[in-house]
Amino acid sequence: MNTTDAVVYIVECADGSFYTGATKNLEKRIHAHNEGKGAKYTRTRLPVRLVYSEILEDYNAALRREKALQKLSRRQKERLIDHKLS
């Protein structure tokens, strides 16, 4: 990954729900989530666990992909995660 890359990611929260986001520094972002400094949604659902990530060519592409992933049903997200793990 180079400095112009961006990442879209899905984390599984402690309550089993999914949160989808985009970032330029995945490790730092996951750490921020688990420190309670991430998205408001994840602050009350800690800890989070990274279950999916995808590198994109730039941050705008990551934001577009984030919006597309957010529209998926839970089952569709589970299939995407399962496919990535296999």
C-alpha positions as MATLAB code, in Angstrom:
seq = 'MNTTDAVVYIVECADGSFYTGATKNLEKRIHAHNEGKGAKYTRTRLPVRLVYSEILEDYNAALRREKALQKLSRRQKERLIDHKLS';
ca = [
       0.000    0.000    0.000;
       1.438    3.402   -0.905;
       0.579    6.845    0.431;
      -2.059    7.519   -2.228;
      -3.978    4.320   -1.487;
      -7.064    4.226    0.647;
      -8.898    1.403    2.338;
     -12.543    0.562    2.826;
     -13.148   -1.748    5.775;
     -15.779   -3.563    7.778;
     -15.408   -4.200   11.483;
     -17.561   -6.441   13.611;
     -18.591   -4.778   16.842;
     -18.872   -6.548   20.198;
     -22.660   -6.722   19.770;
     -22.250   -8.550   16.439;
     -23.206   -5.574   14.265;
     -21.071   -4.374   11.362;
     -19.594   -0.922   10.809;
     -18.214    0.112    7.420;
     -15.706    2.920    6.965;
     -12.946    4.324    4.786;
      -9.480    5.500    5.775;
      -5.950    6.108    4.550;
      -4.415    4.400    7.600;
      -6.251    1.216    8.554;
      -4.142    0.254   11.566;
      -4.483    3.719   13.110;
      -8.234    3.786   12.408;
      -8.918    0.395   14.029;
      -6.872    1.478   17.030;
      -8.910    4.708   17.252;
     -12.154    2.731   17.152;
     -10.989    0.484   19.991;
      -9.836    3.484   22.033;
     -13.355    4.927   21.816;
     -12.150    7.714   19.512;
     -13.618    6.328   16.306;
     -17.117    6.670   14.953;
     -19.941    7.442   17.350;
     -21.599    4.158   16.327;
     -18.667    2.014   17.473;
     -17.976    3.848   20.753;
     -20.706    1.962   22.588;
     -20.021   -1.363   20.846;
     -16.382   -2.019   21.746;
     -14.201   -3.791   21.019;
     -14.317   -3.957   17.242;
     -12.611   -6.590   15.113;
     -11.529   -6.097   11.511;
     -13.326   -8.632    9.306;
     -12.885   -7.167    5.808;
     -10.707   -4.659    3.981;
     -10.180   -3.625    0.400;
      -7.423   -1.361   -0.961;
      -8.533    1.234   -3.506;
      -6.601    3.641   -5.699;
      -7.599    6.811   -3.838;
      -9.725    8.103   -0.994;
     -12.624    9.171   -3.232;
     -12.850    5.639   -4.619;
     -12.820    4.318   -1.041;
     -15.671    6.638   -0.084;
     -17.721    5.483   -3.082;
     -17.071    1.839   -2.202;
     -17.938    2.537    1.459;
     -21.353    3.886    0.421;
     -21.939    0.843   -1.805;
     -21.039   -1.563    1.016;
     -23.270    0.287    3.472;
     -26.236   -0.416    1.194;
     -25.671   -4.179    1.328;
     -27.837   -6.323    3.559;
     -26.262   -8.060    6.513;
     -26.376  -11.368    4.619;
     -24.633   -9.824    1.617;
     -21.911   -8.427    3.888;
     -21.489  -11.844    5.519;
     -21.053  -13.447    2.086;
     -18.490  -10.808    1.120;
     -16.547  -11.401    4.358;
     -16.759  -15.198    3.983;
     -15.534  -14.986    0.373;
     -12.570  -12.808    1.410;
     -11.613  -15.280    4.158;
     -11.670  -18.331    1.897;
];
